[in-house]
């Protein structure tokens, strides 16, 4: 009976548009009260234990790194270098948007931060250069989704926390899928630009490329520290996040001189608010996942899927479908905590490595960031461009199509994810 109360109350709260974290926490409390024999004190205990993790400390640290990098003038230098690299393509600013998003993904670990930091510069620039406003927003939303695939990735940290998978291996496994997705999105944006006559932003110049690279080399230092430290085993993910914060602060304050002492409090406040939202969702979802584990809900749901078919390929397609639907309606962190236990219960039947499964899960949820009503990248881009969600959603369809093709490649071609993961594991 507890299972039915938990799931029905969750669906009802979702249906009446209750905020995600509140819906998850309230449905859990309702189920506990209905059971009658759970001490209420367990709610506070589970909230605390759900967030009391060394691995999860990386989440606010990576988010704060992104805040510092944006305030420290890093975004502009990254955009200038990306413009020199690909601005000469047809629809050059669209390609610049995606490449800039790929670079910034190596800093923030957050798709929303990626979309906001790059979009604030390039969406107005595209509109000024004659691009349709809804197309500019669609390109930025698509590029922003790469933020959780190219490491560091906050969803990968949470997946590693939930499953015990190596976060370093997850980060390594996301490198080639992130590059595949970025190149694919550039291809789509170039084809659309040719169709609509969007011109190149600049002509190619080796001297300009070198000049902008030298100006941005300190900006590239944060991804180098994060990935280099993790892949070589010098840092854990959490330690690399702490080092990246110090690096971003030193560069922003003493080299680029964009951050002053009086800016620190607002920056710390913004970092605390954005990371606090994620941690609150994790705390609420930990109560839900605790009850679900007691009631054996993940195993029951996994058994339901396994009863449909024992064909591994079909099972993988079904899991992708479930994750895509979840990503459309449920926030990414909540989706991970609610669904990962069910999916990992099916791992022996899927015949894939846990690390590859992590990349598949995160890629699905990244695609969900482009689909309304919960598509955070879509919402952020629309807020910058001033376009309606429906108009941008239509323009994002070609990008969604190529992302689905990329997802199939990631799902059914393991070397794409596992080669780099095996390299760092020795």
C-alpha positions in Angstrom: 0.0 0.0 0.0 2.9 2.4 0.8 4.2 2.0 -2.8 0.8 3.1 -4.3 0.5 6.0 -1.9 4.0 7.2 -2.7 3.7 7.0 -6.5 0.1 8.4 -6.7 0.8 11.3 -4.4 4.0 12.1 -6.4 2.0 12.1 -9.7 -0.8 14.2 -8.2 1.7 16.8 -7.0 3.5 16.9 -10.3 0.1 17.3 -12.0 -0.8 20.4 -10.0 2.6 21.9 -10.8 4.2 21.6 -7.4 8.0 22.4 -7.5 10.0 19.3 -8.1 11.8 19.2 -4.7 8.6 19.9 -2.8 6.7 17.2 -4.7 9.3 14.6 -4.0 9.6 15.5 -0.3 5.9 15.8 0.3 5.0 12.5 -1.4 7.7 10.8 0.8 6.3 12.4 4.0 2.7 11.3 3.0 3.9 7.7 2.5 5.7 7.7 5.8 2.7 9.1 7.7 0.4 6.5 5.9 2.7 3.7 6.9 2.5 4.7 10.6 5.5 2.8 11.9 8.3 5.0 10.6 9.6 7.6 13.1 9.2 11.1 11.8 12.8 11.8 12.9 13.9 9.6 10.1 13.0 12.3 7.6 15.6 14.7 8.9 18.1 11.9 9.2 17.7 10.8 5.6 17.9 14.4 4.3 21.2 14.8 6.1 22.7 11.5 5.2 21.6 11.9 1.6 23.8 15.0 1.2 26.6 14.1 3.7 29.1 12.9 1.1 32.6 13.9 0.1 31.8 13.2 -3.5 28.8 15.6 -3.4 31.0 18.5 -2.2 32.2 18.7 -5.8 28.7 19.9 -6.9 28.7 23.4 -5.2 32.4 23.7 -5.9 32.0 23.2 -9.7 29.0 25.4 -9.8 30.9 28.2 -8.0 33.8 27.7 -10.4 31.4 28.5 -13.2 30.1 31.6 -11.4 33.7 32.9 -10.9 34.8 32.2 -14.5 31.8 34.1 -15.9 32.4 37.1 -13.5 36.2 37.0 -14.2 35.9 37.7 -17.9 36.6 34.1 -18.9 33.5 33.8 -21.1 34.5 36.6 -23.5 37.9 35.2 -24.1 36.6 31.7 -24.8 34.1 33.2 -27.3 36.8 35.1 -29.1 39.0 32.0 -29.4 36.0 30.0 -30.7 35.2 32.7 -33.2 38.7 32.5 -34.6 38.5 28.7 -34.8 35.1 28.2 -36.5 33.6 31.7 -37.2 34.6 31.3 -40.9 32.0 28.5 -41.4 28.6 29.4 -43.0 26.5 30.6 -40.1 29.8 31.1 -38.2 28.2 32.6 -35.1 26.1 29.5 -34.6 29.2 27.3 -34.8 31.0 29.7 -32.4 28.1 29.3 -30.0 28.4 25.5 -29.9 32.3 25.5 -29.7 32.1 28.1 -26.9 29.6 25.9 -25.1 32.0 22.9 -25.4 34.9 25.0 -23.9 32.7 26.3 -21.1 31.4 22.8 -20.4 34.9 21.9 -19.3 34.6 24.5 -16.5 31.1 24.6 -15.0 29.7 21.1 -15.1 26.2 22.6 -15.4 24.1 23.0 -18.6 22.2 25.9 -17.2 25.4 27.8 -16.4 26.8 27.0 -19.8 23.7 28.2 -21.6 23.5 31.4 -19.5 27.2 32.4 -19.7 27.6 31.9 -23.4 24.1 32.8 -24.4 24.4 36.3 -22.8 27.1 37.1 -25.2 26.2 35.2 -28.4 22.4 35.3 -28.6 22.4 39.2 -28.9 25.4 39.0 -31.3 23.5 36.5 -33.6 20.4 38.6 -33.6 22.4 41.7 -34.4 24.0 39.9 -37.3 20.7 39.0 -38.9 20.0 35.5 -37.5 16.4 34.7 -36.6 16.0 35.2 -32.9 14.3 31.8 -32.3 17.1 30.1 -34.2 19.8 31.8 -32.1 18.0 30.6 -29.0 17.7 27.1 -30.3 21.4 26.9 -31.2 22.3 28.1 -27.7 20.0 25.7 -26.0 21.4 22.8 -28.0 25.0 23.8 -27.3 24.2 24.3 -23.6 23.1 20.6 -23.2 26.8 19.6 -23.8 27.5 21.1 -20.4 26.6 17.9 -18.6 28.4 15.5 -21.0 31.9 17.0 -21.4 33.6 16.7 -18.0 33.3 17.9 -15.3 29.6 17.0 -15.1 27.4 17.4 -12.0 25.0 14.7 -13.1 28.0 12.3 -13.5 29.1 13.1 -10.0 25.6 12.3 -8.7 25.5 9.1 -10.8 28.8 8.1 -9.3 27.6 8.9 -5.8 24.4 6.8 -6.3 26.1 3.7 -7.8 29.7 3.8 -6.5 31.0 4.1 -10.1 34.4 5.9 -10.5 33.7 9.6 -11.1 37.1 9.9 -12.8 36.2 7.1 -15.2 32.8 8.6 -15.8 34.4 11.9 -16.7 36.9 10.2 -19.0 34.0 8.3 -20.7 32.2 11.6 -21.4 35.0 13.1 -23.5 34.4 11.5 -26.8 30.6 11.5 -26.7 30.8 15.2 -25.9 33.0 15.8 -28.9 30.7 13.7 -31.1 27.7 15.7 -30.0 29.5 19.0 -30.4 30.6 18.2 -34.0 27.2 16.9 -34.9 25.5 20.1 -33.7 28.0 22.2 -35.6 27.1 20.1 -38.7 23.4 20.7 -38.3 23.8 24.5 -37.6 26.0 24.8 -40.7 23.4 23.1 -42.9 20.6 25.2 -41.6 22.7 28.3 -42.0 23.3 27.4 -45.7 19.6 27.0 -46.2 18.7 30.4 -44.7 21.7 32.3 -45.9 23.3 33.1 -42.6 26.8 34.3 -43.4 30.2 33.6 -41.8 31.3 35.7 -38.9 34.9 36.2 -40.0 37.5 34.8 -42.4 40.0 32.3 -41.2 43.3 33.7 -39.9 46.1 31.6 -38.3 47.5 34.8 -36.7 44.1 35.7 -35.2 43.6 32.1 -34.0 47.0 32.2 -32.3 46.3 35.7 -30.8 43.0 34.7 -29.3 44.4 31.4 -28.1 47.2 33.3 -26.1 44.5 35.6 -24.6 42.4 32.6 -23.6 45.1 30.3 -22.4 44.5 31.1 -18.7 40.8 30.6 -19.3 41.6 27.1 -20.6 43.6 26.4 -17.4 40.6 25.4 -15.4 39.6 22.5 -17.7 43.2 21.5 -17.8 43.5 21.4 -14.0 40.1 19.6 -13.6 40.6 16.9 -16.3 44.4 16.6 -16.0 44.3 16.2 -12.2 41.5 13.6 -12.3 42.8 11.6 -15.3 46.3 11.4 -14.0 45.1 10.5 -10.5 46.6 13.6 -8.8 43.2 14.8 -7.6 39.8 13.2 -6.9 36.9 15.0 -8.5 36.1 16.9 -5.3 39.7 18.0 -4.8 40.0 19.1 -8.5 36.8 21.2 -8.0 38.4 22.9 -4.9 41.6 23.6 -6.8 39.6 25.0 -9.8 37.7 27.4 -7.5 41.1 28.8 -6.2 42.4 29.0 -9.7 39.3 30.8 -11.0 39.4 33.3 -8.1 43.1 34.1 -8.5 42.8 34.5 -12.3 39.7 36.7 -12.0 41.0 38.9 -9.2 44.8 39.3 -9.9 45.3 38.6 -13.6 42.2 39.7 -15.5 41.2 42.0 -12.6 37.5 41.7 -13.3 36.6 40.6 -9.7 37.1 43.0 -6.8 36.8 42.4 -3.1 33.3 44.0 -3.1 32.2 41.5 -5.7 33.0 38.5 -3.6 29.9 38.5 -1.4 27.4 38.6 -4.3 29.4 35.9 -6.1 29.4 33.7 -3.0 25.7 34.4 -2.5 24.9 33.4 -6.2 27.0 30.3 -5.9 25.3 29.3 -2.6 21.8 29.8 -4.1 22.4 27.8 -7.3 24.2 24.9 -5.5 21.7 25.0 -2.7 18.8 24.4 -5.1 20.6 21.2 -6.4 21.5 20.0 -2.9 17.9 20.6 -1.6 16.6 18.4 -4.4 19.1 15.7 -3.5 18.0 15.9 0.2 14.3 15.6 -0.7 15.0 12.8 -3.2 17.1 10.9 -0.7 13.9 10.4 1.5 12.0 9.2 -1.6 14.8 6.8 -2.6 15.0 5.4 1.0 11.3 4.6 1.0 11.5 3.2 -2.5 14.4 0.9 -1.4 12.5 -0.3 1.6 9.5 -1.1 -0.6 11.7 -2.7 -3.2 10.2 -0.4 -5.9 13.4 -0.3 -8.2 13.5 -4.1 -8.4 9.7 -4.2 -9.1 10.0 -1.6 -11.9 13.0 -3.4 -13.3 11.2 -6.7 -13.2 8.3 -5.1 -15.1 10.6 -4.0 -17.9 12.4 -7.3 -18.0 9.0 -9.1 -18.2 8.4 -7.3 -21.5 11.5 -8.7 -23.3 14.8 -10.4 -22.6 16.4 -9.0 -25.7 19.2 -6.8 -24.6 19.0 -4.3 -27.5 15.3 -3.8 -27.0 15.9 -3.3 -23.2 18.4 -0.6 -24.0 16.0 1.1 -26.3 13.2 0.9 -23.6 15.5 2.4 -21.0 16.4 5.2 -23.3 12.7 5.9 -23.9 12.0 5.9 -20.2 14.9 8.3 -19.5 13.9 10.6 -22.4 10.4 10.8 -21.1 11.6 11.4 -17.5 14.0 14.1 -18.8 11.1 15.9 -20.4 9.0 16.2 -17.3 11.4 15.8 -14.3 14.4 17.9 -13.3 17.8 16.1 -14.0 18.9 15.6 -10.4 15.6 14.2 -9.4 15.4 11.9 -12.4 18.8 10.5 -11.5 17.9 9.8 -7.9 14.5 8.3 -8.8 15.5 6.2 -11.8 19.1 5.1 -11.4 18.4 2.5 -8.8 15.8 0.9 -11.1 18.2 1.0 -14.1 21.2 -0.4 -12.2 19.0 -3.3 -11.0 18.8 -4.3 -14.7 22.5 -4.0 -15.4 23.2 -7.8 -15.7 20.5 -8.1 -18.3 21.8 -5.1 -20.3 25.3 -6.5 -20.8 27.1 -3.2 -20.6 29.6 -1.6 -18.2 28.3 0.6 -15.4 30.5 3.5 -16.7 28.9 3.3 -20.2 25.5 3.1 -18.5 26.3 6.4 -16.7 27.1 8.2 -19.9 23.9 6.8 -21.5 21.8 8.0 -18.6 23.4 11.5 -18.6 23.1 11.9 -22.4 19.4 11.1 -22.2 18.8 13.6 -19.5 20.9 16.2 -21.4 18.5 15.7 -24.3 15.6 16.3 -21.9 17.1 19.7 -21.2 16.0 20.7 -24.7 12.4 19.6 -24.4 9.5 21.5 -22.7 8.2 21.8 -20.0 11.3 21.1 -17.9 14.0 21.9 -20.6 16.2 24.1 -18.5 18.5 25.0 -21.5 15.5 25.9 -23.6 14.0 28.1 -20.8 17.3 29.9 -20.2 17.9 30.6 -23.9 14.3 31.8 -24.3 14.7 34.2 -21.3 17.8 35.7 -23.0 16.4 35.9 -26.5 12.9 37.0 -25.5 11.2 34.4 -27.7 8.2 32.2 -26.8 9.0 28.6 -25.7 6.9 27.1 -28.5 8.7 29.0 -31.3 12.2 28.0 -30.0 11.0 24.4 -29.5 10.1 24.1 -33.2 13.5 25.4 -34.2 15.3 23.0 -31.9 13.8 19.9 -33.6 16.7 19.4 -36.1 19.1 19.5 -33.2 17.1 17.0 -31.2 17.1 14.7 -34.2 20.9 14.6 -34.4 21.1 14.2 -30.7 18.9 11.1 -30.8 21.2 9.6 -33.5 24.2 10.4 -31.3 22.5 8.7 -28.4 22.1 5.5 -30.4 25.8 5.6 -31.3 26.7 6.1 -27.6 24.4 3.3 -26.6 25.4 0.7 -29.1 29.0 1.5 -29.7 30.8 0.9 -26.4 34.3 1.9 -27.5 33.2 5.5 -27.8 32.7 5.7 -24.1 34.9 2.9 -22.7 38.2 3.4 -24.5 39.2 6.5 -22.5 37.7 5.1 -19.3 39.9 2.0 -19.6 42.9 4.1 -20.3 42.7 6.0 -17.0 41.8 2.8 -15.1 45.1 1.2 -16.3 
